[in-house]
Amino acid sequence: MSRAQLALNVADLDEAIVFYSKLFATGPAKVRPDYANFAVVGPPLKLVLIEDASQTPGTLNYLGVEVATTDEVTAGRRRQRGGGR
């Protein structure tokens, strides 16, 4: 399964966890100091929250696509280069 990955900068991780837990009706899959992530089923999304006081809260930290295997990454690179599957 692949899913979009969205990482946001937040000013207060605990507050952001409460907000997104309510929004997606699920708790975080992983919490570490200054970091949490949510494995949202619908829509398929991995939401990453990064507490960073030096960044504007709510700004984008990074975007990505999460896939199950490195073979999927290799196949995607081939397609991008025009090599088909």
PyMOL commands that set and color helices and strands:
alter all, ss='L'
color gray80, all
select helices_A, chain A and resi 13-24+70-80
alter helices_A, ss='H'
color red, helices_A
select strands_A, chain A and resi 3-10+30-32+35-40+45-51+60-66
alter strands_A, ss='S'
color yellow, strands_A
deselect
rebuild
show_as cartoon
